[in-house]
């Protein structure tokens, strides 16, 4: 009888311990999943901010679509889940990255947007140390400190109506020369020409 009680006690203790460990394991797993979800959400937010900045600055890219709007491309084409900025289209076409990564680079229009931004900010009272930037903003800032530049862009110089139409007209010839040069390089390297991006509702 005494042995039976001892074994019963041991069995109950073991089962209780199993439940405690299982409960602790589930909580730990949920906590890990929650942390992973938060990290993934942070990554998606940064990626989408990059894509929006790329649109505002009129970057070109290697997505295979002829569009400045890489945010829409990434939303509707699930194979893309990351974006990186480089300084030149030569570097962008030569980038050896995973095919899920969009590589974006400045175009002649980008230099026009930057010129407009600096002209507009010249007379403004901005404490540049708050943004870890100095005036004038450079193209290197645009590439390597894009988050800070975009913050200034949205705070002080959201694109005015008609700005991009004006830039398209002003930089039309320069941009056309850029398109011809990059198209020739694509042909030499056997890289397909980008197709016009069409959202699913236009197809």
N, C-alpha and C positions, 0 to 999 in steps of 0.2 A: 504493500500500500504506500509505504514511504517512498519507494523507488518510483512508483507510478506518479505520485505527486511531483517528485523532482523532475521526471521527464516531461510531465505536463507543463510545469513551470518553464522548463528550458524551451519547450516547443512554442509556448506562448511568447516568450521573450524573443526567440528567433524570428517568429512571424512579425512581431511588433517592430523588430529591428529592420526586417525586410521592407515593411511599409514606410518606415522612417527614411530609409535609404532611397526608396523609390520616389517618395515625395520630394526629398532633397534633390534627387536627380532631375525630376521633371521641372522643378523650380529653376535649377541651374540651367537646364536646356532652354526654358522659356526666356530666362534672363539673357543667355547668349544670343538667342534668336532676336530678342528685342534690340540688343546692342548692334547686331549685324544689320537689322532693319534700319536703325538710325544712321549707321555708317553709309548704307546704300542710299538712303534718302538724301544725306548730305552730298554724296557724290553726284546724284542726279540733279540736285539743285545747282551745284557748281557747273556741271555740264550744260545745263539749260541756260545759265547766265552767260557762259562762254558762247553758246550758239546765238543768243540774242545780241551780244556784243559784236559777234562776227557779222550779223546782219546790219547793225547800226553802222559799223565801220566799212561795210561793203567788201568783206574778204571773199576771195575765191577759194575753192576747195577741191579735194580729190574724190568727192563722193561718187562721181560718175554722172551727176546731175548738173545741168547748167542753171544754177540759181545761187543767189546770195543767202537765201533763207534755209540754212542748214537745220534750224530748229524744226521746221516742218518735215524735212527729210528724215531726221532722227526720230520724230514722233511716228511717222507712217512707215518707215523702213526699219524694222526691229533689229536688223543685223548690226546697225550702228549704235554703239553705246558709250563712245568716248570721243573727245575732240582735243586736238593739240594745235598750238599756233607756232608757225615758223616765220622767219624773216623774209624769205624770198620764194617765188614759185619754183625756182630750180631746186631748192632744198625740199620743197613740198612734194614735187614729183619724184624726187630721189629717195624719199623717206621709206625706210624698210620697217614698217610697223604692221601690226595686226590689221587685217582687213575690216575689223569692226571699228577701227579708229578713223575718224575724219581728220585730215590734215588741212588746215586753213592758213592762208597767207594774204598779205596786203596786195591790193590792185592799185592802179593809178587813181581810181576813185577814193581809195582809202587815204591817199595823200591829200586829196581835196577835202575830205571830211576833217582830217587832222588840221589842215591849214585853217579851215573855217572855225574849228574848235578853238585854236590858239588865238585867232583874231578876235573871237567873241569874248574870250576870257581875259584879254589883255587889260582891259579897264576895270575889271571886277576886283573887288576887295576879297581876296581868298587867302586864307592862312594855309599855304601849301604844305606846311609841316604837319598839318592834320591828316594829310593824305600821303605823306612820305614821298612827295613829288616836288619837282622844281619847275618853274615856268621858263621856257616853253616846254610843253609835252613833246617828247620825241617818239619816233617810230619804235625805238627799242622799248620805251615805256609801254607803248600800245601792245607790244608782243609779250614782254616779260612781266609787266605790272598791269595787265589788262583789267584786273578787278578794281584797282585804284582809279585807273583812267575812266572806267565805265561809271564808277561812283560819281566822279566829277562831271562826266558827260550828262548823266541823268539829273544831277542836282542843279547844274547851272546852265546846261545847254542842250536840253532835249531837242531833237531835230525839228527845225522850223518847217512849216508847210512850204513846199516848193524847193526845199534845199537840194534834194537829190535830183530833181529835174534840172536844176541849175547846174549841178556838178556833172550830170550826164552830158549836158551840152558843152560845158567848159572843157571837159576831159575826154570828149568823144574820140578825137583823133589819137590821143595818147593811149587810150584804152583799146582802140582798134589795133594799134601796132602791137600792144601787149598780147591781144588775142591771137594775132597772126604768128607771133613768135612762139607762144606756148603751143599752138596747134602744130607748128612745124616740128617742135621737139617731141610732141606726142606721136606724130607719124614716124619719126626716126626711131623711137623707142617701142613702137607697136602698142602704144596706149590708146584705147578707144576714145573717140571724141565724146565729151559729156552730152547727154541728151537733155532736152528741156524737162525740168521738173514739173510734173502734173500731180496735184493733189488727187486722192482717190475719187472725190466727187466730180472731178472734171473728166474722168476717163469714161 
